[in-house]
């Protein structure tokens, strides 16, 4: 009889652990993000640096570590900059953090596309669309998700004022 109780308890513990891990994995993959700000950082040697501040909100019961990111900055369906970083960022449980995504762009391309977008915004009242598309490697405890897709879009009118 004791053997059956032990097996039952072991089975129940295994099911509870698997349920907990699955719930945390779902929370880990469903954390929120949005573009907070875009800043021009300067130009040198035909290379323009743009910082996109991303706000990440952790809905899980544990800290999440962003281990790596890779993004394309896309304006009006044209890739204007690329960003990647393997610095570790910690997002506290049930909290938020702003992660700076620094992208490098070809100055001529970003200038011509930026001017066209500003002209469309100011003259035609047609806002452009800025998209940050890429992936994150995230980890929380024993759960790791590599290449978690991120695709966030904002109107350029939000940043031009």
C-alpha positions in Angstrom: 0.0 0.0 0.0 2.8 2.4 0.9 4.4 1.7 -2.5 1.2 3.0 -4.3 1.1 6.1 -2.2 4.7 6.9 -2.9 4.2 6.4 -6.7 1.0 8.5 -6.5 2.8 11.3 -4.7 5.8 11.1 -7.1 3.4 11.3 -10.1 1.5 14.2 -8.6 4.8 16.1 -7.9 6.0 15.4 -11.4 2.7 16.7 -12.9 2.8 19.8 -10.7 6.4 20.5 -11.6 5.7 20.0 -15.4 2.6 22.3 -15.1 4.7 25.0 -13.3 7.5 24.8 -15.9 5.0 25.1 -18.7 3.2 28.1 -17.1 6.5 29.9 -16.6 7.6 29.1 -20.1 4.4 30.6 -21.4 4.8 33.7 -19.2 8.5 33.9 -20.4 7.5 34.0 -24.0 4.6 36.4 -23.5 6.4 39.3 -21.9 5.6 42.7 -23.2 7.7 45.2 -25.1 7.3 48.5 -26.9 9.4 51.3 -28.4 9.8 54.2 -25.9 12.1 56.5 -27.8 14.4 56.8 -30.8 17.6 59.0 -30.6 20.2 60.0 -33.1 23.6 59.4 -31.5 25.8 60.9 -34.2 27.7 60.1 -37.4 31.3 59.1 -38.2 33.0 57.5 -41.2 29.6 57.2 -43.1 28.2 55.3 -40.1 25.1 56.6 -38.3 24.3 55.4 -34.8 20.6 55.3 -33.7 19.4 54.3 -30.3 16.0 52.7 -29.9 14.9 52.5 -26.3 12.8 49.4 -25.8 10.7 48.9 -22.7 10.4 45.2 -21.7 7.8 44.2 -19.1 8.2 40.9 -17.4 4.9 39.2 -16.4 6.6 36.1 -14.9 7.1 35.3 -11.3 10.9 35.3 -11.7 13.7 37.4 -13.2 14.3 37.1 -16.9 17.7 37.6 -18.4 18.0 38.8 -22.0 21.2 37.2 -23.1 21.4 38.5 -26.7 19.5 40.4 -29.3 19.6 40.9 -33.0 17.4 43.5 -34.8 16.8 45.2 -38.1 15.5 48.8 -37.9 13.1 49.1 -40.8 11.6 52.4 -41.9 8.8 52.3 -44.6 9.7 48.7 -45.5 13.5 49.4 -46.0 16.1 48.0 -43.6 18.1 51.1 -42.6 20.1 49.8 -39.7 21.1 46.6 -37.9 21.7 46.1 -34.2 23.1 43.2 -32.1 24.4 42.9 -28.6 25.3 40.0 -26.3 25.3 42.0 -23.1 23.1 40.5 -20.4 20.1 42.5 -19.2 18.0 41.6 -16.2 14.3 42.1 -16.2 13.0 41.8 -12.6 10.0 39.6 -11.8 6.7 41.5 -12.5 8.8 44.5 -13.4 10.0 46.6 -16.4 13.3 47.7 -17.8 14.4 49.9 -20.7 17.1 48.2 -22.9 18.9 50.5 -25.3 19.1 49.0 -28.8 22.0 50.7 -30.6 21.8 50.3 -34.4 24.4 51.1 -37.0 23.2 52.5 -40.3 24.7 53.7 -43.6 24.6 57.5 -43.3 23.6 58.1 -47.0 20.7 55.6 -46.8 19.4 56.7 -43.4 19.7 60.4 -44.4 17.8 60.1 -47.7 15.1 57.8 -46.1 14.8 60.0 -43.0 14.4 63.2 -45.1 11.8 61.5 -47.3 9.9 60.4 -44.2 10.0 63.8 -42.6 8.8 65.5 -45.8 5.9 63.0 -46.1 5.0 63.6 -42.4 5.2 67.4 -42.6 3.8 68.0 -46.1 1.5 65.2 -46.8 0.6 64.4 -43.2 1.5 60.8 -44.0 3.3 59.2 -41.1 6.0 56.7 -41.9 6.3 53.3 -40.1 9.3 52.3 -38.0 9.7 48.6 -37.2 12.2 46.9 -35.0 12.2 43.2 -36.1 14.5 40.5 -34.8 15.0 38.1 -32.0 16.1 37.7 -28.4 17.8 34.9 -26.5 16.1 34.9 -23.0 16.6 32.7 -20.0 14.9 32.3 -16.7 16.1 29.6 -14.3 16.2 26.3 -16.2 14.0 27.6 -19.1 15.8 29.1 -22.1 14.2 30.4 -25.3 16.6 31.1 -28.2 15.6 33.3 -31.1 12.3 34.5 -29.5 10.8 36.6 -32.3 10.2 40.3 -31.7 8.4 42.5 -34.1 7.3 46.0 -32.9 6.0 48.8 -35.1 5.5 52.5 -34.3 4.4 55.5 -36.4 7.3 57.9 -37.1 4.9 60.7 -36.2 5.3 59.5 -32.6 9.0 60.5 -32.8 9.0 63.5 -35.1 6.6 65.5 -32.9 
